């Protein structure tokens, strides 16, 4: 079975986000980028399935600028076999990415598509669901366990009430949650090997997909700062302030 993994290049989760002075977006100049953490979990799960003999090939895909090659090389160092960069400098939205992935699924014919449940830069949590809808495939979102068996895969999902297990007929789409696994660190030998693994570059136009943004960002602003609290000398003063100064939310 071939597995297709989608990965995204995002601002590293350790970086303190700063808004541009003109409030047009987030400052990205001289900022460290890395693979989206949820996508990293997806790649790790694909590698584990290959190590278990369930998968035969892992193809990683990223939609983004030329710099996204670094993200793909990281996935290759983790154990993926080859990579595809859909190169575009346009800010892509979930629907556009889903359409690109659908086109690649048509070319690659994978038995399973695994991607992170959401990206930490926009937190949309939409691409996996949209891809499943476009393909007409079953989907297992927020996966904390993936267990392929024959022509089906059992996906344990984290829901508000606890855990839910769904059985999906392959091919299917799975989105990874935090507790699915703990991604490995790429070793130096694997990092060197990743440089020689095939990385194909294509464009959205060559796939017949229009990635022109459908949304326009009007303004980006930091959250309002909370006012500092005050200390009171005793409980009586606290109760009095709660009665006289408390506001109904």
C-alpha positions in Angstrom: 0.0 0.0 0.0 1.2 3.5 -0.9 0.8 6.3 1.6 0.5 9.9 0.7 1.4 12.5 3.4 0.8 16.2 3.2 3.1 18.5 5.1 3.1 22.3 5.6 5.9 24.8 6.2 4.9 27.0 9.1 6.5 29.4 11.5 8.2 27.3 14.2 6.0 26.8 17.3 8.8 28.1 19.5 8.8 31.5 17.8 6.9 34.4 19.4 4.5 35.7 16.7 4.7 39.4 15.9 2.2 41.3 13.8 3.5 43.6 11.0 3.4 47.3 11.7 0.9 47.8 8.9 -1.3 45.0 10.4 -1.4 43.2 7.1 -0.3 39.9 8.5 2.3 38.1 10.7 5.9 39.0 10.5 7.8 36.3 8.7 11.1 38.0 7.8 14.1 36.4 9.6 11.8 34.0 11.3 12.5 30.3 11.8 10.2 27.9 9.9 9.7 24.2 10.4 7.2 21.4 9.6 3.8 21.7 11.1 3.8 19.6 14.3 0.6 17.7 13.4 2.0 16.9 9.9 5.2 15.6 11.6 3.0 13.2 13.5 1.4 12.1 10.3 4.8 11.4 8.7 5.9 9.4 11.7 2.7 7.3 11.6 3.3 6.6 7.9 6.9 5.5 8.6 5.8 3.2 11.4 3.2 1.6 9.1 6.0 1.0 6.6 8.3 -0.4 9.2 5.5 -2.8 10.2 5.2 -4.0 6.6 1.8 -2.5 6.0 3.0 0.3 3.7 5.3 -0.2 0.7 6.0 3.5 -0.2 5.6 6.9 1.4 5.2 10.0 -0.7 5.3 13.4 1.0 3.7 16.5 -0.6 3.9 20.2 0.3 2.2 23.1 -1.3 4.2 26.3 -0.9 7.3 28.3 -1.9 10.7 27.0 -2.9 11.8 27.0 0.8 9.3 24.2 1.5 11.9 21.9 0.1 13.6 22.0 3.5 10.4 20.8 5.1 10.1 17.9 2.5 13.8 17.0 3.2 13.0 16.7 6.9 10.2 14.3 6.0 12.5 12.3 3.8 15.1 12.2 6.6 12.4 10.7 8.9 11.8 7.9 6.5 9.7 9.0 3.5 10.7 7.6 0.1 10.2 10.6 -2.2 8.7 14.0 -2.2 6.6 16.3 -4.4 6.7 20.1 -4.1 3.7 22.0 -5.6 5.5 25.3 -5.9 3.6 28.5 -5.5 4.2 31.8 -3.8 0.5 32.4 -3.3 -0.9 32.1 0.2 -2.9 28.9 -0.2 -6.3 28.2 1.5 -7.6 24.8 2.7 -9.8 24.2 -0.3 -7.0 25.0 -2.8 -4.7 22.6 -1.0 -7.4 19.9 -1.0 -7.9 20.3 -4.7 -4.1 20.0 -5.3 -4.0 16.9 -3.1 -7.0 15.4 -5.0 -5.1 15.9 -8.3 -2.0 14.2 -6.9 -4.1 11.3 -5.5 -5.3 10.8 -9.1 -1.7 10.5 -10.2 -0.2 8.5 -7.3 -3.2 6.3 -6.5 -2.4 5.9 -2.7 -4.2 3.5 -0.5 -4.1 5.9 2.4 -3.7 9.7 2.8 -2.5 10.9 6.2 -2.1 14.6 7.2 -2.2 16.6 10.3 -5.6 17.6 11.7 -4.7 21.3 11.4 -1.9 23.7 10.8 -0.7 25.8 13.7 -0.5 29.0 11.6 -4.2 29.2 10.7 -5.8 26.5 12.8 -8.4 25.9 10.0 -8.8 22.1 10.5 -10.4 21.8 7.1 -8.1 20.3 4.5 -8.5 16.7 5.4 -12.3 16.9 5.5 -12.4 18.8 2.2 -10.1 16.3 0.6 -12.2 13.3 1.7 -15.3 15.1 0.4 -13.7 15.8 -3.0 -12.5 12.2 -3.3 -15.7 10.6 -2.0 -13.5 8.6 0.5 -14.1 7.7 4.1 -12.4 9.9 6.7 -11.1 9.4 10.2 -10.3 12.7 11.8 -8.5 13.5 15.1 -6.9 10.0 15.1 -5.1 8.8 18.2 -4.6 5.2 16.8 -4.5 3.8 13.2 -4.7 0.1 12.7 -4.9 -1.1 9.1 -6.3 -4.6 8.5 -6.8 -6.0 5.0 -8.8 -3.7 2.9 -9.9 -1.5 5.9 -8.4 0.7 8.6 -9.7 1.1 12.1 -9.2 4.7 13.4 -9.6 5.6 17.1 -10.8 9.2 17.3 -10.7 11.6 20.2 -14.1 13.1 20.7 -15.6 15.2 23.5 -17.2 12.1 25.2 -14.0 10.0 25.1 -12.9 7.7 22.3 -14.7 6.6 19.1 -13.5 3.8 16.8 -14.5 3.9 13.1 -13.7 1.3 10.5 -13.0 2.8 7.1 -12.8 1.0 3.8 -9.6 1.8 2.0 -8.7 4.1 0.3 -9.3 6.6 3.0 -8.2 9.9 4.5 -6.9 10.1 8.1 -5.9 13.3 10.1 -3.5 12.9 12.9 -4.0 14.2 16.5 -1.3 14.9 19.1 -1.6 11.5 20.9 -1.2 9.4 17.8 2.6 9.1 18.3 5.8 10.9 19.2 7.8 11.8 16.1 11.4 10.6 15.9 14.4 12.8 15.5 16.1 12.4 12.1 19.6 10.9 12.5 22.6 12.5 10.7 23.0 9.5 8.3 19.3 9.8 7.4 19.6 13.5 6.9 22.5 12.9 4.4 20.5 10.1 2.7 17.5 12.5 2.4 19.6 14.8 0.2 19.8 12.1 -2.5 16.1 11.0 -2.4 13.9 12.2 -5.3 12.1 15.5 -4.9 9.9 16.5 -7.8 8.7 20.0 -8.3 5.4 20.8 -10.1 3.1 23.8 -10.3 -0.6 24.1 -9.5 -1.2 25.0 -13.2 0.3 21.7 -14.3 -2.2 19.9 -12.1 -5.1 21.9 -13.4 -5.7 23.6 -10.1 -6.4 27.3 -9.5 -5.0 28.3 -6.1 -6.0 32.0 -6.3 -7.1 33.1 -2.8 -10.8 33.4 -2.3 -10.5 35.3 1.0 -8.9 38.7 1.8 -7.3 39.5 5.1 -8.6 43.0 6.1 -6.6 43.4 9.3 -4.4 41.4 11.7 -4.1 42.6 15.3 -2.7 41.3 18.6 -5.2 40.3 21.3 -6.1 43.1 23.7 -3.9 43.1 26.8 -5.6 42.1 30.1 -5.6 44.6 32.9 -3.5 43.8 35.9 -5.2 42.4 39.0 -5.3 43.9 42.4 -4.7 42.6 45.9 -7.2 43.0 48.7 -6.4 42.9 52.4 -9.2 40.5 53.6 -12.2 38.5 52.5 -14.7 41.2 53.5 -13.1 43.6 51.1 -13.1 41.0 48.3 -16.8 40.3 48.8 -17.6 44.0 48.8 -15.7 44.5 45.6 -17.4 41.5 44.0 -20.8 43.1 44.9 -20.0 46.6 43.8 -17.6 46.2 40.9 -18.4 42.8 39.3 -19.7 43.1 35.8 -22.1 40.7 34.1 -20.3 38.9 31.2 
